[in-house]
Amino acid sequence: MAPVALAVLSTIAYASAALYQRSAALAEARFVRQVRRPSWWCAVGLLAAGGSLHVAALRFGSLTVVQPLGALTLVFALPLGARAERRVVTRTRTEGLGAAAAVLGLATLLTLVRPTGATHPLAGPTIGFITAVTLGLLTATWLTSRVSGWAQAVSLAFAAGVSSAVASSFTQVLLVTGRWQQAMPTVAALAVFIPLGMVFSQLSYRRSLSAPLATATITNPVVAAVFAVLVLHERPTAGPTQTFVGLLAATVASAGVVLLARSRAAVMAH
């Protein structure tokens, strides 16, 4: 029972943090001014609390139980955001359908995405190569977001999810690193990706809350799983059937994100 309670509290903290980030984004157009607002620093504190609670949940419970509960972040964020904006969540059929698809697909995906195996330290050149490749992907995503129209928030949230996933993966590597000299390249990489995750996340909330949050929440575990298999050589647990179900779940969740983004764009246009 304790792991479930800790995981639920973690998702509430993450959802509240997203709401504070959204509030800062609405109050100030420029990012440098957003980070000066108390609401942004409240978001930072809530993100730290959410991360600590998530680690604690994994300490006392299995990944199979804790990971799927990550979908509750979106469940909690939607009504909190609607209350802050003084509106009804299911104001339109598109928004309600998008929310349902995102939550259902995300919960199923998080249940399936869980590679197994022991994490091992990474050499400095390997960390540097991974950092360079990821920064290239993030740069391309940022440039794409500038001409994405209604999908700009989703593109930025994808970059936030990638940054957070790589940071989480490097944190796992740091925990198994022996000497501090070996840990320095990993610490340097974390110093890059943790702030980038915050920046991209903050920028993604300028237009909406639900679609960016769903995108980042979906992207994070998927990229972390790919990292674990390709870089850390962990074993994928999914067989052919699970892989098919996972792809189907990812498709459903992605369709939900698109519906949420388009619904919000339509509301803004109206």
C-alpha positions as CSV (number, residue, x, y, z in Angstrom):
1,M,0.0,0.0,0.0
2,A,2.9,2.4,0.8
3,P,4.4,2.3,-2.8
4,V,1.0,3.1,-4.3
5,A,0.4,6.0,-1.9
6,L,3.9,7.4,-2.5
7,A,3.4,7.1,-6.3
8,V,0.0,8.8,-6.2
9,L,1.5,11.7,-4.1
10,S,4.3,11.9,-6.6
11,T,1.9,12.3,-9.5
12,I,-0.1,15.0,-7.6
13,A,3.2,16.9,-7.0
14,Y,4.1,16.6,-10.7
15,A,0.6,17.8,-11.8
16,S,0.7,20.7,-9.4
17,A,4.2,21.7,-10.6
18,A,2.8,21.7,-14.2
19,L,0.0,24.0,-13.1
20,Y,2.4,26.4,-11.5
21,Q,4.6,26.4,-14.6
22,R,1.5,27.1,-16.7
23,S,0.6,30.0,-14.4
24,A,4.1,31.5,-14.8
25,A,3.9,31.1,-18.6
26,L,0.6,32.9,-18.7
27,A,1.8,35.7,-16.5
28,E,4.9,36.5,-18.5
29,A,5.6,36.0,-22.2
30,R,9.4,35.9,-21.9
31,F,11.1,33.0,-20.2
32,V,13.7,35.0,-18.4
33,R,10.8,36.8,-16.6
34,Q,8.9,33.7,-15.9
35,V,11.7,32.2,-13.8
36,R,11.6,35.3,-11.6
37,R,8.1,34.6,-10.5
38,P,7.4,32.7,-7.2
39,S,5.1,30.3,-9.1
40,W,8.0,29.0,-11.1
41,W,10.1,28.3,-8.0
42,C,7.1,26.6,-6.5
43,A,7.1,24.4,-9.6
44,V,10.8,23.6,-9.1
45,G,10.1,22.6,-5.5
46,L,7.2,20.4,-6.4
47,L,9.2,18.7,-9.2
48,A,11.9,17.9,-6.7
49,A,9.3,16.6,-4.2
50,G,7.6,14.5,-6.9
51,G,11.0,13.0,-8.0
52,S,11.8,12.1,-4.4
53,L,8.4,10.5,-3.8
54,H,8.8,8.5,-7.0
55,V,12.2,7.2,-6.0
56,A,10.8,6.3,-2.6
57,A,7.9,4.5,-4.2
58,L,10.3,2.4,-6.3
59,R,12.3,1.7,-3.2
60,F,9.3,0.1,-1.5
61,G,7.5,-1.3,-4.5
62,S,8.0,-2.8,-7.9
63,L,8.3,-0.9,-11.1
64,T,5.3,-2.9,-12.5
65,V,3.1,-1.3,-9.8
66,V,4.6,2.2,-9.6
67,Q,5.2,3.0,-13.3
68,P,1.7,2.8,-14.6
69,L,0.5,5.2,-11.9
70,G,2.4,7.9,-13.8
71,A,-0.7,8.3,-16.0
72,L,-2.4,9.8,-13.0
73,T,-0.3,13.0,-13.5
74,L,-2.5,13.8,-16.4
75,V,-5.7,12.7,-14.6
76,F,-4.9,15.2,-11.7
77,A,-3.6,18.0,-14.0
78,L,-6.7,18.2,-16.2
79,P,-9.2,19.1,-13.4
80,L,-6.6,21.3,-11.6
81,G,-5.9,23.2,-14.8
82,A,-9.6,23.5,-15.6
83,R,-10.3,24.8,-12.1
84,A,-7.5,27.4,-12.5
85,E,-9.0,28.6,-15.8
86,R,-12.6,28.4,-14.4
87,R,-13.9,26.1,-16.9
88,V,-15.2,22.5,-17.3
89,V,-12.6,19.9,-18.4
90,T,-14.9,18.2,-21.0
91,R,-16.0,21.5,-22.5
92,T,-15.9,19.9,-25.9
93,R,-16.2,16.3,-27.0
94,T,-12.8,16.5,-28.6
95,E,-11.1,17.5,-25.4
96,G,-12.8,14.8,-23.4
97,L,-12.0,12.1,-26.0
98,G,-8.4,13.3,-26.2
99,A,-8.0,13.2,-22.4
100,A,-9.5,9.7,-22.2
101,A,-7.3,8.4,-25.1
102,A,-4.1,9.9,-23.6
103,V,-4.7,8.5,-20.1
104,L,-5.7,5.0,-21.4
105,G,-2.8,4.8,-23.8
106,L,-0.3,6.2,-21.4
107,A,-1.3,3.8,-18.6
108,T,-1.0,0.8,-20.9
109,L,2.3,2.0,-22.3
110,L,3.8,2.5,-18.9
111,T,2.7,-1.0,-17.9
112,L,4.7,-2.5,-20.8
113,V,7.8,-0.3,-21.0
114,R,10.1,-1.7,-18.3
115,P,13.5,-3.2,-19.5
116,T,15.3,-5.3,-16.9
117,G,19.0,-5.8,-16.1
118,A,21.8,-4.3,-14.1
119,T,22.9,-0.7,-14.9
120,H,26.6,-0.2,-15.5
121,P,28.9,2.8,-15.5
122,L,29.6,4.5,-18.9
123,A,33.0,5.7,-20.2
124,G,33.5,9.4,-20.6
125,P,33.6,9.3,-24.5
126,T,30.4,7.3,-24.5
127,I,28.7,10.0,-22.3
128,G,30.0,12.7,-24.6
129,F,28.7,11.0,-27.7
130,I,25.3,10.5,-26.2
131,T,25.2,14.1,-25.0
132,A,26.1,15.4,-28.5
133,V,23.5,13.2,-30.3
134,T,20.8,14.2,-27.8
135,L,21.7,17.9,-28.1
136,G,21.5,17.6,-31.9
137,L,18.0,16.0,-31.6
138,L,16.9,18.8,-29.1
139,T,18.2,21.5,-31.4
140,A,16.3,20.0,-34.4
141,T,13.1,19.7,-32.3
142,W,13.4,23.3,-31.1
143,L,13.9,24.6,-34.7
144,T,10.9,22.5,-35.8
145,S,8.7,23.9,-33.0
146,R,9.3,27.5,-34.3
147,V,7.2,26.7,-37.4
148,S,4.9,24.1,-35.9
149,G,1.8,26.3,-35.4
150,W,-0.7,24.6,-33.1
151,A,1.8,21.7,-32.5
152,Q,4.5,24.0,-31.1
153,A,3.7,23.2,-27.5
154,V,3.8,19.4,-28.3
155,S,7.2,19.7,-30.0
156,L,8.7,21.6,-27.0
157,A,7.1,19.1,-24.6
158,F,8.7,16.2,-26.6
159,A,12.1,17.9,-26.1
160,A,11.3,18.2,-22.4
161,G,10.5,14.5,-22.2
162,V,13.7,13.6,-24.0
163,S,15.8,15.8,-21.7
164,S,14.2,14.4,-18.6
165,A,14.5,10.8,-19.8
166,V,18.2,11.2,-20.6
167,A,18.8,12.9,-17.2
168,S,17.0,10.1,-15.4
169,S,19.1,7.5,-17.3
170,F,22.3,9.3,-16.4
171,T,21.2,9.4,-12.8
172,Q,20.9,5.6,-12.8
173,V,24.4,5.5,-14.2
174,L,25.7,7.8,-11.6
175,L,24.4,5.6,-8.8
176,V,26.5,2.7,-9.9
177,T,29.6,4.7,-10.7
178,G,32.5,3.9,-8.4
179,R,35.2,6.6,-8.2
180,W,34.4,10.2,-8.3
181,Q,36.7,10.7,-11.3
182,Q,34.5,8.4,-13.3
183,A,31.4,10.2,-12.1
184,M,32.4,13.7,-13.4
185,P,31.3,13.2,-17.0
186,T,27.9,12.0,-15.9
187,V,27.5,14.9,-13.5
188,A,28.4,17.3,-16.3
189,A,25.8,15.7,-18.5
190,L,23.2,16.0,-15.8
191,A,24.1,19.7,-15.4
192,V,23.1,20.1,-19.1
193,F,19.9,18.0,-19.4
194,I,18.2,18.8,-16.1
195,P,18.0,22.6,-16.8
196,L,17.1,21.9,-20.5
197,G,14.2,19.7,-19.4
198,M,13.0,22.6,-17.2
199,V,13.4,25.2,-19.9
200,F,11.6,23.1,-22.6
201,S,8.9,22.2,-20.2
202,Q,8.3,25.8,-19.2
203,L,8.2,27.0,-22.8
204,S,5.7,24.2,-23.8
205,Y,3.1,25.5,-21.3
206,R,2.7,28.9,-22.9
207,R,-0.2,27.7,-25.1
208,S,-1.8,25.0,-23.1
209,L,-1.4,22.5,-20.2
210,S,-2.9,19.1,-21.0
211,A,-1.3,18.4,-24.4
212,P,2.3,19.3,-23.4
213,L,2.0,17.4,-20.1
214,A,0.7,14.3,-21.9
215,T,3.4,14.5,-24.5
216,A,6.2,14.8,-21.9
217,T,4.8,12.1,-19.8
218,I,4.6,9.7,-22.7
219,T,8.0,10.6,-24.1
220,N,9.9,10.2,-20.9
221,P,9.4,6.5,-20.2
222,V,9.7,5.5,-23.9
223,V,13.0,7.3,-24.4
224,A,14.3,6.0,-21.0
225,A,13.5,2.5,-22.2
226,V,15.2,2.9,-25.5
227,F,18.3,4.4,-23.6
228,A,18.3,1.4,-21.3
229,V,18.2,-1.2,-24.1
230,L,20.6,0.5,-26.6
231,V,23.1,2.2,-24.2
232,L,22.9,0.3,-20.9
233,H,22.3,-3.1,-22.6
234,E,19.3,-3.9,-20.4
235,R,16.9,-6.7,-21.6
236,P,13.6,-5.7,-23.2
237,T,10.8,-7.7,-21.5
238,A,8.2,-7.3,-24.3
239,G,7.6,-10.2,-26.6
240,P,5.8,-9.9,-30.0
241,T,2.3,-9.6,-28.4
242,Q,3.4,-7.0,-25.8
243,T,5.3,-5.1,-28.5
244,F,2.1,-4.9,-30.7
245,V,0.0,-3.8,-27.7
246,G,2.6,-1.2,-26.7
247,L,2.7,0.2,-30.2
248,L,-1.1,0.3,-30.2
249,A,-1.1,2.0,-26.8
250,A,1.4,4.6,-28.0
251,T,-0.8,5.3,-31.1
252,V,-3.8,5.8,-28.9
253,A,-2.0,8.1,-26.5
254,S,-0.5,10.1,-29.4
255,A,-3.9,10.5,-30.9
256,G,-5.1,11.8,-27.6
257,V,-2.4,14.4,-27.5
258,V,-3.2,15.5,-31.0
259,L,-6.9,15.9,-30.0
260,L,-6.0,17.8,-26.9
261,A,-3.7,20.2,-28.8
262,R,-6.2,20.8,-31.6
263,S,-9.1,21.3,-29.1
264,R,-7.1,23.9,-27.3
265,A,-6.1,25.6,-30.5
266,A,-9.7,25.7,-31.6
267,V,-10.7,27.3,-28.3
268,M,-8.0,29.9,-28.6
269,A,-9.0,30.7,-32.2
270,H,-12.6,31.1,-31.1
